[in-house]
Amino acid sequence: MGHSSCGDHHGDRVLRVENCMFSLPSAERSKAFQDILSKLDLEKYRREKIRLRDVLEICPESIKNKIPESLGDLPWHFLRKVMALNGTARNTSIGHKALEEEMGDDNKELHIDDNFCFSDAEMKVSLHPLDVLCTIVLSSDSFLQQEILAKMSMCQFALPLLLPALDSTKCTLMLWAMRDIVRRWRPHSLAESRGFREESLVLIKMPIISFVRMGSCSFSKSKLINEVLSPSQQHHDFCIHRDMESGNIPREIADGLVEISWYFPAGKENSDLLPEPVAVTNLRGDIELQWLQFSFLTQISSAVFIFTESISEQEYKQLSSLKESTAKYYFILNYKDEKCKKIPGFLNKLASVLKLSKAQLLVKDSTTNNAGFVKKVQSILRNLVNSSPKTMNMEAMAVMARELGIQVDEDNQACQHARKYAEEITAEIRDVAKYKREMLRLQGVPWKNLAKVEKELCQMTRQGDMDTEDYKSKLKQKWLKIRREQNQCDLTSGLMKFITGIG
């Protein structure tokens, strides 16, 4: 389903996408979103968005390491923790006091019925971290969205690539929100020279590997992604999964979210998983109910891993529509019950349609060794990267998203306005050092000289035999002279454009 195959087949697929997209009525999704907003006390931010200054404001609440005691505390708990690059920012657990109030009096007589569940009380007073994340991002203005995703990237959290359609009829590609993120890495081709590459994340072309689920699956797809991407000597949870804190709480609005993570090599051939950068996407929810997002992933991906316990006739028909796709498909089969007897027949049919080989069918059941399975998936990724797969950057993703009717956050008028000014400013930059000297006149040499004088005023290390007050007076006169010189500098064209752009 590459970019070049957008003909009649593409039109048929878009029609099927639209039919599947509304299998859950938009009014129902909107109501669920409204309920979450109400629980998190964010209703007033549905229109008037949270600003970056609101989060950076210093107040008694912001300087305390407070444990959330109500659902309304969760958004601000996340925002303050992620701004501080705290790895626990995604935890949505409520303090014991609130949990005890929900569970009731310890001395009350215990009564257990058939529907009793020890985690019920905890689930009532908490939310899934991805529900909280989606709500916060949709309640934030574009500048705060950029800051949130930049900080999440530093924490190596999976970032929201496609937000589900909650406050609009279309899901949203988060291109503008990732514009500020810059990555630095050392590909194996530069390992000997000790060189490195540094580039804006949205401009880096790389293979994209997608992981999706069809129907139910008894093991965690997100947990497997974490294990596959983690360095050999340490484990990192890029994606939230069911065994993490609050990860077992049912999602209410986050189905349809597509997360994206990246692997960047450090230039160490013995320990690097892959020689070049790779992007990995993770679709939350069943592809049958999220067919628009799935169709988007099939167009941008070099390979798609489909997790499933069974393949029905209807699912076979849907997957058969991918025959024009240029992506390579891998099935991770989780055999569980009688439904599995139907898998071989439909797989044999799919094998010819999707050109599947035996190596593209992986079985993971209760007898499978997990460590060995992870190594097998890592080996597949290495082979894919070494086979010169198609590469794509996020700007190219945006083109395909628009073709499928997915909205792009950067198409917002305010974002376009800001981008126009940014391009005008950066177009003038040829030599960075020279541009700084000419356009940022208060920095560079004047700023360094001023800093030296201020430092000497505090330390007085070069006073010598001079009287203390005379020496201080001399330094203050020098400081005033530099400040007068700075004040005589007019605003340059670049600064004028910047001030106009943020006005």
Secondary structure, 3 states (H helix, E strand, C coil): CCHHHCCHHHHHHHHHHHHHHCCCCHHHHHHHHHHHHHHCCCHHHCCCCECHHHHHCCCCCCCCCCCCCCHHHHHHHHHHHHHCCCCCCCCCCCCHHHHHHHHCCCCCCCCCCCCCCCCHHHHHCCCCHHHHHHHHHHCECHHHHHHHHHHHHHCCCCEEEEECCCCCCCCEECCHHHCCCEEEECCHHHCCCCCCEEEEHHHCCECEEEEEEECCCCCCHHHHHHHHHCCCCCCCCCCCCCCCCCCCCCCCCCCCCEEEEEECCCCCCCCCCCCCCEEEEEEEEECCCCHHHHHHHHHHCCEEEEEECCCCHHHHHHHHCCCCCCCEEEEEECCCCHHHHHHHHHHHHHHHHCCCCHHHEEECCCCCCHHHHHHHHHHHHHHHHHCCCCCECHHHHHHHHHHCCCEEHHHCHHHHHHHHHHHHHHHCCCCHHHHHHHHCCCCCHHHHHHHHHHHHHHHCCCCCCCCHHHHHHHHHHHHHHHHHHHHCCCCCHHHHHHHHHHC
